[in-house]
Amino acid sequence: MASLEQIQKLREQTAASMSDVKKALDEASGDENKALEILKERGKVIAEKKSARDASDGLIFSYVHPNGKIGVLLKLNCETDFVAKTEEFNTLGKDLCMHIAALSTENTEELLKQPFVKDQEKIISDLITEVIAKVGENIAVGGFIRYEI
């Protein structure tokens, strides 16, 4: 049986509901790593279902490197302005801008396949999928421009 501490720990990591975390821990016989993998897989399934939904809202994010020689403008789409105002969505937008600036990314397709600069064990598409699972809406990179002098 899953302990309350285990449930809270995994909820903080995944933002999954208590019942989903408990089910995953039960399925994994209390193994937190296995439960985390189960929750990630379920998050991918949720994201795939939501990917067909129209992401016509969102925000424009920007980043200028401290040396003033690299800048990025990013259009990040979601379904509603409610999600666009969430901390998770805004953190994702800022992280993607810094990633694009750091790795000289040229197009969205290339971006989605790259290992995330802050966590090389994740690729960008997985990072986006995690946020989709947390906020419950489709999120898509609408485009970006990277400038460098």
N, CA, C and O atoms as a GROMACS GRO file, in nm:
protein
  596
    1MET      N    1   0.084  -0.119   0.000
    1MET     CA    2   0.000   0.000   0.000
    1MET      C    3   0.088   0.125   0.000
    1MET      O    4   0.189   0.132   0.071
    2ALA      N    5   0.049   0.221  -0.080
    2ALA     CA    6   0.127   0.344  -0.097
    2ALA      C    7   0.116   0.432   0.028
    2ALA      O    8   0.008   0.449   0.084
    3SER      N    9   0.229   0.488   0.069
    3SER     CA   10   0.227   0.579   0.184
    3SER      C   11   0.190   0.719   0.137
    3SER      O   12   0.205   0.753   0.020
    4LEU      N   13   0.141   0.799   0.230
    4LEU     CA   14   0.103   0.937   0.200
    4LEU      C   15   0.224   1.015   0.152
    4LEU      O   16   0.211   1.099   0.062
    5GLU      N   17   0.342   0.989   0.210
    5GLU     CA   18   0.464   1.058   0.169
    5GLU      C   19   0.500   1.026   0.024
    5GLU      O   20   0.540   1.115  -0.051
    6GLN      N   21   0.486   0.899  -0.014
    6GLN     CA   22   0.514   0.860  -0.153
    6GLN      C   23   0.418   0.930  -0.249
    6GLN      O   24   0.459   0.981  -0.353
    7ILE      N   25   0.292   0.932  -0.213
    7ILE     CA   26   0.190   0.996  -0.297
    7ILE      C   27   0.221   1.144  -0.314
    7ILE      O   28   0.218   1.196  -0.425
    8GLN      N   29   0.252   1.212  -0.203
    8GLN     CA   30   0.282   1.354  -0.210
    8GLN      C   31   0.407   1.381  -0.294
    8GLN      O   32   0.410   1.476  -0.372
    9LYS      N   33   0.508   1.299  -0.277
    9LYS     CA   34   0.633   1.316  -0.352
    9LYS      C   35   0.608   1.305  -0.503
    9LYS      O   36   0.655   1.388  -0.581
   10LEU      N   37   0.534   1.202  -0.544
   10LEU     CA   38   0.507   1.183  -0.686
   10LEU      C   39   0.411   1.288  -0.741
   10LEU      O   40   0.420   1.326  -0.858
   11ARG      N   41   0.319   1.334  -0.659
   11ARG     CA   42   0.229   1.442  -0.703
   11ARG      C   43   0.308   1.569  -0.733
   11ARG      O   44   0.280   1.638  -0.831
   12GLU      N   45   0.406   1.599  -0.649
   12GLU     CA   46   0.489   1.717  -0.670
   12GLU      C   47   0.570   1.705  -0.800
   12GLU      O   48   0.589   1.804  -0.870
   13GLN      N   49   0.616   1.586  -0.830
   13GLN     CA   50   0.696   1.563  -0.949
   13GLN      C   51   0.612   1.563  -1.076
   13GLN      O   52   0.659   1.605  -1.182
   14THR      N   53   0.488   1.516  -1.068
   14THR     CA   54   0.409   1.495  -1.189
   14THR      C   55   0.283   1.578  -1.199
   14THR      O   56   0.229   1.594  -1.309
   15ALA      N   57   0.234   1.632  -1.088
   15ALA     CA   58   0.107   1.705  -1.082
   15ALA      C   59  -0.012   1.616  -1.116
   15ALA      O   60  -0.120   1.665  -1.148
   16ALA      N   61   0.007   1.485  -1.110
   16ALA     CA   62  -0.104   1.392  -1.132
   16ALA      C   63  -0.195   1.393  -1.009
   16ALA      O   64  -0.154   1.434  -0.900
   17SER      N   65  -0.318   1.348  -1.028
   17SER     CA   66  -0.412   1.346  -0.916
   17SER      C   67  -0.369   1.243  -0.812
   17SER      O   68  -0.292   1.151  -0.842
   18MET      N   69  -0.420   1.259  -0.691
   18MET     CA   70  -0.386   1.164  -0.584
   18MET      C   71  -0.426   1.022  -0.623
   18MET      O   72  -0.352   0.927  -0.599
   19SER      N   73  -0.545   1.010  -0.682
   19SER     CA   74  -0.592   0.876  -0.718
   19SER      C   75  -0.505   0.814  -0.828
   19SER      O   76  -0.478   0.694  -0.825
   20ASP      N   77  -0.461   0.895  -0.925
   20ASP     CA   78  -0.373   0.843  -1.030
   20ASP      C   79  -0.239   0.799  -0.973
   20ASP      O   80  -0.185   0.695  -1.011
   21VAL      N   81  -0.185   0.879  -0.882
   21VAL     CA   82  -0.057   0.846  -0.819
   21VAL      C   83  -0.071   0.718  -0.737
   21VAL      O   84   0.015   0.630  -0.742
   22LYS      N   85  -0.178   0.708  -0.660
   22LYS     CA   86  -0.201   0.588  -0.578
   22LYS      C   87  -0.213   0.464  -0.666
   22LYS      O   88  -0.156   0.359  -0.635
   23LYS      N   89  -0.289   0.475  -0.777
   23LYS     CA   90  -0.304   0.362  -0.868
   23LYS      C   91  -0.169   0.320  -0.926
   23LYS      O   92  -0.138   0.201  -0.935
   24ALA      N   93  -0.090   0.420  -0.966
   24ALA     CA   94   0.042   0.390  -1.024
   24ALA      C   95   0.133   0.323  -0.920
   24ALA      O   96   0.204   0.228  -0.952
   25LEU      N   97   0.132   0.372  -0.798
   25LEU     CA   98   0.212   0.310  -0.692
   25LEU      C   99   0.165   0.168  -0.662
   25LEU      O  100   0.247   0.080  -0.639
   26ASP      N  101   0.034   0.147  -0.661
   26ASP     CA  102  -0.019   0.013  -0.639
   26ASP      C  103   0.023  -0.081  -0.752
   26ASP      O  104   0.063  -0.195  -0.727
   27GLU      N  105   0.014  -0.032  -0.877
   27GLU     CA  106   0.055  -0.111  -0.993
   27GLU      C  107   0.202  -0.147  -0.986
   27GLU      O  108   0.243  -0.257  -1.026
   28ALA      N  109   0.282  -0.053  -0.934
   28ALA     CA  110   0.427  -0.072  -0.927
   28ALA      C  111   0.471  -0.136  -0.796
   28ALA      O  112   0.591  -0.139  -0.766
   29SER      N  113   0.377  -0.185  -0.718
   29SER     CA  114   0.405  -0.249  -0.588
   29SER      C  115   0.490  -0.159  -0.498
   29SER      O  116   0.579  -0.206  -0.427
   30GLY      N  117   0.460  -0.029  -0.501
   30GLY     CA  118   0.527   0.066  -0.413
   30GLY      C  119   0.659   0.121  -0.465
   30GLY      O  120   0.719   0.207  -0.401
   31ASP      N  121   0.706   0.072  -0.580
   31ASP     CA  122   0.831   0.119  -0.639
   31ASP      C  123   0.809   0.256  -0.702
   31ASP      O  124   0.740   0.268  -0.804
   32GLU      N  125   0.868   0.360  -0.641
   32GLU     CA  126   0.844   0.497  -0.687
   32GLU      C  127   0.893   0.521  -0.830
   32GLU      O  128   0.826   0.592  -0.907
   33ASN      N  129   1.007   0.463  -0.867
   33ASN     CA  130   1.059   0.481  -1.003
   33ASN      C  131   0.967   0.420  -1.108
   33ASN      O  132   0.941   0.480  -1.212
   34LYS      N  133   0.918   0.299  -1.078
   34LYS     CA  134   0.824   0.233  -1.171
   34LYS      C  135   0.695   0.314  -1.179
   34LYS      O  136   0.639   0.331  -1.288
   35ALA      N  137   0.647   0.363  -1.065
   35ALA     CA  138   0.524   0.442  -1.063
   35ALA      C  139   0.542   0.570  -1.144
   35ALA      O  140   0.450   0.613  -1.214
   36LEU      N  141   0.658   0.632  -1.133
   36LEU     CA  142   0.687   0.753  -1.210
   36LEU      C  143   0.682   0.724  -1.359
   36LEU      O  144   0.628   0.803  -1.436
   37GLU      N  145   0.739   0.611  -1.400
   37GLU     CA  146   0.735   0.572  -1.541
   37GLU      C  147   0.591   0.548  -1.588
   37GLU      O  148   0.553   0.588  -1.698
   38ILE      N  149   0.511   0.482  -1.504
   38ILE     CA  150   0.370   0.458  -1.537
   38ILE      C  151   0.297   0.590  -1.556
   38ILE      O  152   0.221   0.606  -1.652
   39LEU      N  153   0.320   0.685  -1.466
   39LEU     CA  154   0.256   0.817  -1.476
   39LEU      C  155   0.301   0.893  -1.600
   39LEU      O  156   0.221   0.961  -1.663
   40LYS      N  157   0.430   0.881  -1.634
   40LYS     CA  158   0.481   0.947  -1.756
   40LYS      C  159   0.415   0.890  -1.880
   40LYS      O  160   0.378   0.964  -1.971
   41GLU      N  161   0.400   0.758  -1.885
   41GLU     CA  162   0.335   0.694  -2.000
   41GLU      C  163   0.189   0.740  -2.012
   41GLU      O  164   0.141   0.769  -2.121
   42ARG      N  165   0.120   0.746  -1.898
   42ARG     CA  166  -0.019   0.793  -1.900
   42ARG      C  167  -0.025   0.937  -1.946
   42ARG      O  168  -0.117   0.976  -2.017
   43GLY      N  169   0.073   1.018  -1.905
   43GLY     CA  170   0.080   1.158  -1.949
   43GLY      C  171   0.097   1.168  -2.099
   43GLY      O  172   0.040   1.256  -2.163
   44LYS      N  173   0.177   1.077  -2.158
   44LYS     CA  174   0.197   1.077  -2.303
   44LYS      C  175   0.066   1.043  -2.374
   44LYS      O  176   0.034   1.102  -2.477
   45VAL      N  177  -0.008   0.948  -2.320
   45VAL     CA  178  -0.137   0.910  -2.380
   45VAL      C  179  -0.233   1.028  -2.375
   45VAL      O  180  -0.302   1.056  -2.473
   46ILE      N  181  -0.236   1.097  -2.262
   46ILE     CA  182  -0.323   1.215  -2.247
   46ILE      C  183  -0.283   1.321  -2.349
   46ILE      O  184  -0.368   1.380  -2.414
   47ALA      N  185  -0.153   1.346  -2.362
   47ALA     CA  186  -0.104   1.448  -2.455
   47ALA      C  187  -0.138   1.412  -2.599
   47ALA      O  188  -0.175   1.499  -2.678
   48GLU      N  189  -0.127   1.284  -2.635
   48GLU     CA  190  -0.161   1.241  -2.771
   48GLU      C  191  -0.308   1.267  -2.800
   48GLU      O  192  -0.343   1.311  -2.910
   49LYS      N  193  -0.395   1.240  -2.703
   49LYS     CA  194  -0.538   1.264  -2.722
   49LYS      C  195  -0.566   1.413  -2.741
   49LYS      O  196  -0.653   1.451  -2.819
   50LYS      N  197  -0.493   1.497  -2.670
   50LYS     CA  198  -0.515   1.641  -2.675
   50LYS      C  199  -0.449   1.706  -2.796
   50LYS      O  200  -0.483   1.819  -2.830
   51SER      N  201  -0.357   1.638  -2.861
   51SER     CA  202  -0.281   1.698  -2.971
   51SER      C  203  -0.369   1.736  -3.090
   51SER      O  204  -0.331   1.822  -3.170
   52ALA      N  205  -0.484   1.675  -3.104
   52ALA     CA  206  -0.573   1.708  -3.214
   52ALA      C  207  -0.656   1.834  -3.185
   52ALA      O  208  -0.718   1.890  -3.275
   53ARG      N  209  -0.656   1.877  -3.060
   53ARG     CA  210  -0.734   1.994  -3.023
   53ARG      C  211  -0.664   2.121  -3.067
   53ARG      O  212  -0.541   2.128  -3.070
   54ASP      N  213  -0.743   2.222  -3.102
   54ASP     CA  214  -0.693   2.348  -3.154
   54ASP      C  215  -0.626   2.430  -3.044
   54ASP      O  216  -0.688   2.462  -2.942
   55ALA      N  217  -0.501   2.464  -3.065
   55ALA     CA  218  -0.426   2.548  -2.971
   55ALA      C  219  -0.412   2.686  -3.034
   55ALA      O  220  -0.308   2.718  -3.092
   56SER      N  221  -0.516   2.767  -3.022
   56SER     CA  222  -0.516   2.897  -3.090
   56SER      C  223  -0.492   3.015  -2.997
   56SER      O  224  -0.492   3.129  -3.042
   57ASP      N  225  -0.473   2.989  -2.869
   57ASP     CA  226  -0.441   3.096  -2.774
   57ASP      C  227  -0.292   3.082  -2.741
   57ASP      O  228  -0.222   3.006  -2.808
   58GLY      N  229  -0.244   3.151  -2.641
   58GLY     CA  230  -0.105   3.137  -2.602
   58GLY      C  231  -0.040   3.270  -2.574
   58GLY      O  232  -0.106   3.370  -2.550
   59LEU      N  233   0.093   3.269  -2.577
   59LEU     CA  234   0.171   3.389  -2.548
   59LEU      C  235   0.295   3.394  -2.636
   59LEU      O  236   0.339   3.294  -2.692
   60ILE      N  237   0.351   3.515  -2.647
   60ILE     CA  238   0.480   3.536  -2.711
   60ILE      C  239   0.583   3.551  -2.598
   60ILE      O  240   0.563   3.630  -2.506
   61PHE      N  241   0.691   3.477  -2.606
   61PHE     CA  242   0.798   3.484  -2.508
   61PHE      C  243   0.923   3.538  -2.575
   61PHE      O  244   0.942   3.522  -2.695
   62SER      N  245   1.008   3.602  -2.495
   62SER     CA  246   1.133   3.655  -2.549
   62SER      C  247   1.247   3.628  -2.452
   62SER      O  248   1.227   3.612  -2.332
   63TYR      N  249   1.366   3.623  -2.508
   63TYR     CA  250   1.486   3.607  -2.427
   63TYR      C  251   1.599   3.678  -2.500
   63TYR      O  252   1.617   3.662  -2.620
   64VAL      N  253   1.676   3.758  -2.426
   64VAL     CA  254   1.797   3.819  -2.477
   64VAL      C  255   1.910   3.778  -2.385
   64VAL      O  256   1.906   3.801  -2.264
   65HIS      N  257   2.012   3.716  -2.444
   65HIS     CA  258   2.127   3.671  -2.366
   65HIS      C  259   2.196   3.791  -2.302
   65HIS      O  260   2.199   3.898  -2.361
   66PRO      N  261   2.252   3.773  -2.180
   66PRO     CA  262   2.315   3.886  -2.111
   66PRO      C  263   2.420   3.962  -2.194
   66PRO      O  264   2.443   4.081  -2.170
   67ASN      N  265   2.485   3.894  -2.289
   67ASN     CA  266   2.584   3.965  -2.371
   67ASN      C  267   2.520   4.052  -2.479
   67ASN      O  268   2.590   4.125  -2.550
   68GLY      N  269   2.388   4.043  -2.492
   68GLY     CA  270   2.316   4.125  -2.589
   68GLY      C  271   2.335   4.084  -2.734
   68GLY      O  272   2.295   4.158  -2.824
   69LYS      N  273   2.395   3.970  -2.758
   69LYS     CA  274   2.424   3.928  -2.896
   69LYS      C  275   2.336   3.816  -2.947
   69LYS      O  276   2.342   3.782  -3.065
   70ILE      N  277   2.253   3.758  -2.860
   70ILE     CA  278   2.161   3.650  -2.900
   70ILE      C  279   2.024   3.682  -2.843
   70ILE      O  280   2.012   3.718  -2.726
   71GLY      N  281   1.922   3.670  -2.926
   71GLY     CA  282   1.786   3.693  -2.881
   71GLY      C  283   1.690   3.594  -2.945
   71GLY      O  284   1.714   3.545  -3.056
   72VAL      N  285   1.580   3.566  -2.877
   72VAL     CA  286   1.480   3.470  -2.926
   72VAL      C  287   1.341   3.527  -2.903
   72VAL      O  288   1.312   3.583  -2.797
   73LEU      N  289   1.255   3.513  -3.004
   73LEU     CA  290   1.111   3.536  -2.990
   73LEU      C  291   1.043   3.404  -3.017
   73LEU      O  292   1.070   3.340  -3.118
   74LEU      N  293   0.954   3.363  -2.927
   74LEU     CA  294   0.887   3.234  -2.936
   74LEU      C  295   0.737   3.252  -2.926
   74LEU      O  296   0.688   3.322  -2.837
   75LYS      N  297   0.664   3.188  -3.016
   75LYS     CA  298   0.518   3.184  -3.009
   75LYS      C  299   0.482   3.046  -2.956
   75LYS      O  300   0.505   2.944  -3.021
   76LEU      N  301   0.424   3.044  -2.834
   76LEU     CA  302   0.384   2.918  -2.772
   76LEU      C  303   0.233   2.917  -2.758
   76LEU      O  304   0.175   3.003  -2.691
   77ASN      N  305   0.170   2.820  -2.821
   77ASN     CA  306   0.025   2.813  -2.824
   77ASN      C  307  -0.031   2.715  -2.722
   77ASN      O  308   0.032   2.615  -2.688
   78CYS      N  309  -0.152   2.747  -2.674
   78CYS     CA  310  -0.230   2.658  -2.589
   78CYS      C  311  -0.377   2.680  -2.628
   78CYS      O  312  -0.406   2.757  -2.720
   79GLU      N  313  -0.467   2.613  -2.560
   79GLU     CA  314  -0.609   2.622  -2.598
   79GLU      C  315  -0.681   2.742  -2.539
   79GLU      O  316  -0.770   2.798  -2.603
   80THR      N  317  -0.643   2.784  -2.419
   80THR     CA  318  -0.716   2.894  -2.353
   80THR      C  319  -0.620   2.992  -2.287
   80THR      O  320  -0.506   2.959  -2.256
   81ASP      N  321  -0.670   3.113  -2.264
   81ASP     CA  322  -0.588   3.213  -2.194
   81ASP      C  323  -0.570   3.174  -2.048
   81ASP      O  324  -0.474   3.219  -1.984
   82PHE      N  325  -0.659   3.092  -1.993
   82PHE     CA  326  -0.644   3.045  -1.856
   82PHE      C  327  -0.512   2.969  -1.840
   82PHE      O  328  -0.437   2.995  -1.746
   83VAL      N  329  -0.484   2.876  -1.931
   83VAL     CA  330  -0.360   2.799  -1.925
   83VAL      C  331  -0.241   2.889  -1.957
   83VAL      O  332  -0.134   2.872  -1.899
   84ALA      N  333  -0.258   2.984  -2.047
   84ALA     CA  334  -0.149   3.075  -2.082
   84ALA      C  335  -0.100   3.154  -1.960
   84ALA      O  336   0.013   3.202  -1.958
   85LYS      N  337  -0.185   3.168  -1.860
   85LYS     CA  338  -0.149   3.243  -1.740
   85LYS      C  339  -0.088   3.156  -1.631
   85LYS      O  340  -0.045   3.208  -1.527
   86THR      N  341  -0.082   3.026  -1.651
   86THR     CA  342  -0.032   2.936  -1.547
   86THR      C  343   0.121   2.944  -1.537
   86THR      O  344   0.190   2.976  -1.633
   87GLU      N  345   0.169   2.913  -1.419
   87GLU     CA  346   0.314   2.912  -1.394
   87GLU      C  347   0.383   2.808  -1.482
   87GLU      O  348   0.491   2.833  -1.536
   88GLU      N  349   0.320   2.690  -1.498
   88GLU     CA  350   0.380   2.583  -1.579
   88GLU      C  351   0.400   2.626  -1.724
   88GLU      O  352   0.505   2.601  -1.782
   89PHE      N  353   0.299   2.690  -1.781
   89PHE     CA  354   0.307   2.735  -1.921
   89PHE      C  355   0.415   2.842  -1.936
   89PHE      O  356   0.494   2.839  -2.030
   90ASN      N  357   0.418   2.937  -1.843
   90ASN     CA  358   0.516   3.045  -1.850
   90ASN      C  359   0.658   2.994  -1.829
   90ASN      O  360   0.751   3.041  -1.895
   91THR      N  361   0.676   2.901  -1.740
   91THR     CA  362   0.808   2.841  -1.720
   91THR      C  363   0.852   2.768  -1.846
   91THR      O  364   0.968   2.778  -1.887
   92LEU      N  365   0.760   2.695  -1.908
   92LEU     CA  366   0.791   2.625  -2.033
   92LEU      C  367   0.836   2.724  -2.139
   92LEU      O  368   0.936   2.702  -2.206
   93GLY      N  369   0.762   2.834  -2.156
   93GLY     CA  370   0.798   2.934  -2.257
   93GLY      C  371   0.936   2.992  -2.235
   93GLY      O  372   1.014   3.005  -2.329
   94LYS      N  373   0.966   3.026  -2.112
   94LYS     CA  374   1.098   3.083  -2.079
   94LYS      C  375   1.209   2.979  -2.102
   94LYS      O  376   1.314   3.011  -2.159
   95ASP      N  377   1.185   2.856  -2.058
   95ASP     CA  378   1.285   2.751  -2.077
   95ASP      C  379   1.310   2.722  -2.225
   95ASP      O  380   1.425   2.702  -2.265
   96LEU      N  381   1.205   2.722  -2.305
   96LEU     CA  382   1.222   2.697  -2.448
   96LEU      C  383   1.302   2.809  -2.514
   96LEU      O  384   1.386   2.783  -2.599
   97CYS      N  385   1.277   2.933  -2.475
   97CYS     CA  386   1.354   3.046  -2.530
   97CYS      C  387   1.502   3.032  -2.498
   97CYS      O  388   1.587   3.048  -2.587
   98MET      N  389   1.534   3.001  -2.374
   98MET     CA  390   1.675   2.985  -2.336
   98MET      C  391   1.738   2.866  -2.410
   98MET      O  392   1.854   2.872  -2.450
   99HIS      N  393   1.661   2.760  -2.426
   99HIS     CA  394   1.710   2.643  -2.498
   99HIS      C  395   1.742   2.679  -2.643
   99HIS      O  396   1.848   2.644  -2.694
  100ILE      N  397   1.652   2.749  -2.708
  100ILE     CA  398   1.672   2.789  -2.849
  100ILE      C  399   1.795   2.879  -2.861
  100ILE      O  400   1.874   2.864  -2.953
  101ALA      N  401   1.810   2.972  -2.768
  101ALA     CA  402   1.927   3.061  -2.770
  101ALA      C  403   2.057   2.982  -2.751
  101ALA      O  404   2.156   3.008  -2.819
  102ALA      N  405   2.056   2.886  -2.661
  102ALA     CA  406   2.177   2.811  -2.628
  102ALA      C  407   2.221   2.717  -2.739
  102ALA      O  408   2.341   2.697  -2.758
  103LEU      N  409   2.127   2.658  -2.812
  103LEU     CA  410   2.162   2.552  -2.906
  103LEU      C  411   2.148   2.589  -3.053
  103LEU      O  412   2.152   2.500  -3.138
  104SER      N  413   2.133   2.714  -3.085
  104SER     CA  414   2.124   2.757  -3.225
  104SER      C  415   2.022   2.676  -3.304
  104SER      O  416   2.046   2.641  -3.419
  105THR      N  417   1.910   2.647  -3.243
  105THR     CA  418   1.805   2.570  -3.307
  105THR      C  419   1.749   2.647  -3.426
  105THR      O  420   1.729   2.768  -3.418
  106GLU      N  421   1.724   2.576  -3.538
  106GLU     CA  422   1.680   2.645  -3.659
  106GLU      C  423   1.533   2.629  -3.692
  106GLU      O  424   1.474   2.718  -3.754
  107ASN      N  425   1.470   2.518  -3.652
  107ASN     CA  426   1.328   2.499  -3.684
  107ASN      C  427   1.260   2.417  -3.576
  107ASN      O  428   1.325   2.353  -3.493
  108THR      N  429   1.127   2.419  -3.579
  108THR     CA  430   1.048   2.353  -3.474
  108THR      C  431   1.071   2.203  -3.473
  108THR      O  432   1.081   2.143  -3.366
  109GLU      N  433   1.079   2.141  -3.589
  109GLU     CA  434   1.097   1.996  -3.595
  109GLU      C  435   1.229   1.956  -3.527
  109GLU      O  436   1.233   1.860  -3.451
  110GLU      N  437   1.334   2.030  -3.556
  110GLU     CA  438   1.465   2.005  -3.493
  110GLU      C  439   1.457   2.028  -3.342
  110GLU      O  440   1.509   1.950  -3.263
  111LEU      N  441   1.390   2.137  -3.303
  111LEU     CA  442   1.376   2.171  -3.161
  111LEU      C  443   1.315   2.058  -3.081
  111LEU      O  444   1.366   2.021  -2.975
  112LEU      N  445   1.205   2.001  -3.131
  112LEU     CA  446   1.130   1.900  -3.058
  112LEU      C  447   1.211   1.772  -3.032
  112LEU      O  448   1.180   1.697  -2.940
  113LYS      N  449   1.313   1.747  -3.114
  113LYS     CA  450   1.393   1.625  -3.102
  113LYS      C  451   1.518   1.643  -3.016
  113LYS      O  452   1.585   1.545  -2.983
  114GLN      N  453   1.549   1.767  -2.979
  114GLN     CA  454   1.673   1.793  -2.905
  114GLN      C  455   1.661   1.759  -2.757
  114GLN      O  456   1.554   1.775  -2.698
  115PRO      N  457   1.772   1.712  -2.697
  115PRO     CA  458   1.775   1.696  -2.552
  115PRO      C  459   1.765   1.836  -2.488
  115PRO      O  460   1.829   1.930  -2.534
  116PHE      N  461   1.686   1.847  -2.384
  116PHE     CA  462   1.664   1.974  -2.316
  116PHE      C  463   1.793   2.019  -2.250
  116PHE      O  464   1.858   1.942  -2.179
  117VAL      N  465   1.830   2.142  -2.272
  117VAL     CA  466   1.958   2.196  -2.224
  117VAL      C  467   1.970   2.190  -2.072
  117VAL      O  468   2.081   2.176  -2.021
  118LYS      N  469   1.860   2.199  -1.998
  118LYS     CA  470   1.865   2.194  -1.851
  118LYS      C  471   1.858   2.052  -1.795
  118LYS      O  472   1.889   2.029  -1.679
  119ASP      N  473   1.817   1.956  -1.878
  119ASP     CA  474   1.804   1.817  -1.834
  119ASP      C  475   1.822   1.727  -1.957
  119ASP      O  476   1.726   1.698  -2.028
  120GLN      N  477   1.945   1.685  -1.981
  120GLN     CA  478   1.979   1.609  -2.102
  120GLN      C  479   1.906   1.476  -2.114
  120GLN      O  480   1.908   1.414  -2.221
  121GLU      N  481   1.841   1.429  -2.008
  121GLU     CA  482   1.769   1.303  -2.014
  121GLU      C  483   1.631   1.318  -2.075
  121GLU      O  484   1.565   1.219  -2.104
  122LYS      N  485   1.585   1.443  -2.095
  122LYS     CA  486   1.455   1.471  -2.155
  122LYS      C  487   1.476   1.536  -2.290
  122LYS      O  488   1.567   1.617  -2.308
  123ILE      N  489   1.390   1.501  -2.385
  123ILE     CA  490   1.389   1.577  -2.510
  123ILE      C  491   1.277   1.680  -2.500
  123ILE      O  492   1.186   1.667  -2.419
  124ILE      N  493   1.285   1.782  -2.584
  124ILE     CA  494   1.191   1.894  -2.576
  124ILE      C  495   1.046   1.847  -2.589
  124ILE      O  496   0.959   1.896  -2.517
  125SER      N  497   1.019   1.753  -2.680
  125SER     CA  498   0.880   1.706  -2.695
  125SER      C  499   0.830   1.642  -2.566
  125SER      O  500   0.712   1.654  -2.533
  126ASP      N  501   0.918   1.573  -2.491
  126ASP     CA  502   0.878   1.514  -2.362
  126ASP      C  503   0.849   1.623  -2.260
  126ASP      O  504   0.756   1.611  -2.180
  127LEU      N  505   0.929   1.729  -2.261
  127LEU     CA  506   0.908   1.841  -2.171
  127LEU      C  507   0.770   1.904  -2.194
  127LEU      O  508   0.697   1.933  -2.100
  128ILE      N  509   0.737   1.923  -2.321
  128ILE     CA  510   0.606   1.979  -2.356
  128ILE      C  511   0.494   1.883  -2.314
  128ILE      O  512   0.392   1.926  -2.261
  129THR      N  513   0.514   1.755  -2.337
  129THR     CA  514   0.415   1.653  -2.299
  129THR      C  515   0.388   1.656  -2.149
  129THR      O  516   0.273   1.642  -2.107
  130GLU      N  517   0.492   1.673  -2.069
  130GLU     CA  518   0.474   1.680  -1.924
  130GLU      C  519   0.387   1.798  -1.885
  130GLU      O  520   0.302   1.786  -1.796
  131VAL      N  521   0.407   1.912  -1.950
  131VAL     CA  522   0.325   2.030  -1.918
  131VAL      C  523   0.182   2.010  -1.966
  131VAL      O  524   0.088   2.051  -1.898
  132ILE      N  525   0.164   1.947  -2.081
  132ILE     CA  526   0.029   1.916  -2.130
  132ILE      C  527  -0.045   1.830  -2.027
  132ILE      O  528  -0.162   1.856  -1.997
  133ALA      N  529   0.023   1.730  -1.974
  133ALA     CA  530  -0.039   1.642  -1.874
  133ALA      C  531  -0.076   1.719  -1.748
  133ALA      O  532  -0.177   1.690  -1.685
  134LYS      N  533   0.006   1.817  -1.711
  134LYS     CA  534  -0.020   1.895  -1.589
  134LYS      C  535  -0.136   1.993  -1.608
  134LYS      O  536  -0.222   2.004  -1.521
  135VAL      N  537  -0.137   2.064  -1.723
  135VAL     CA  538  -0.238   2.170  -1.740
  135VAL      C  539  -0.365   2.122  -1.807
  135VAL      O  540  -0.468   2.189  -1.800
  136GLY      N  541  -0.360   2.006  -1.872
  136GLY     CA  542  -0.481   1.948  -1.932
  136GLY      C  543  -0.522   2.008  -2.065
  136GLY      O  544  -0.637   1.993  -2.106
  137GLU      N  545  -0.430   2.074  -2.132
  137GLU     CA  546  -0.460   2.132  -2.264
  137GLU      C  547  -0.347   2.102  -2.360
  137GLU      O  548  -0.234   2.074  -2.321
  138ASN      N  549  -0.381   2.109  -2.489
  138ASN     CA  550  -0.280   2.095  -2.592
  138ASN      C  551  -0.189   2.217  -2.590
  138ASN      O  552  -0.235   2.330  -2.571
  139ILE      N  553  -0.062   2.195  -2.609
  139ILE     CA  554   0.038   2.302  -2.619
  139ILE      C  555   0.123   2.272  -2.742
  139ILE      O  556   0.162   2.158  -2.766
  140ALA      N  557   0.150   2.376  -2.820
  140ALA     CA  558   0.230   2.358  -2.941
  140ALA      C  559   0.319   2.479  -2.962
  140ALA      O  560   0.281   2.592  -2.934
  141VAL      N  561   0.439   2.452  -3.014
  141VAL     CA  562   0.528   2.561  -3.052
  141VAL      C  563   0.475   2.617  -3.184
  141VAL      O  564   0.472   2.547  -3.285
  142GLY      N  565   0.434   2.744  -3.182
  142GLY     CA  566   0.378   2.807  -3.300
  142GLY      C  567   0.483   2.864  -3.393
  142GLY      O  568   0.452   2.902  -3.506
  143GLY      N  569   0.605   2.870  -3.347
  143GLY     CA  570   0.716   2.921  -3.426
  143GLY      C  571   0.811   3.001  -3.341
  143GLY      O  572   0.778   3.039  -3.228
  144PHE      N  573   0.928   3.027  -3.395
  144PHE     CA  574   1.025   3.108  -3.321
  144PHE      C  575   1.123   3.170  -3.419
  144PHE      O  576   1.139   3.125  -3.533
  145ILE      N  577   1.188   3.274  -3.371
  145ILE     CA  578   1.295   3.340  -3.447
  145ILE      C  579   1.412   3.356  -3.351
  145ILE      O  580   1.396   3.400  -3.238
  146ARG      N  581   1.529   3.320  -3.398
  146ARG     CA  582   1.651   3.334  -3.320
  146ARG      C  583   1.741   3.434  -3.391
  146ARG      O  584   1.770   3.419  -3.510
  147TYR      N  585   1.783   3.535  -3.320
  147TYR     CA  586   1.872   3.636  -3.375
  147TYR      C  587   2.008   3.624  -3.310
  147TYR      O  588   2.019   3.595  -3.191
  148GLU      N  589   2.114   3.646  -3.391
  148GLU     CA  590   2.249   3.644  -3.335
  148GLU      C  591   2.337   3.743  -3.411
  148GLU      O  592   2.333   3.752  -3.533
  149ILE      N  593   2.415   3.816  -3.333
  149ILE     CA  594   2.509   3.911  -3.393
  149ILE      C  595   2.648   3.854  -3.376
  149ILE      O  596   2.746   3.915  -3.418
   0.00000   0.00000   0.00000
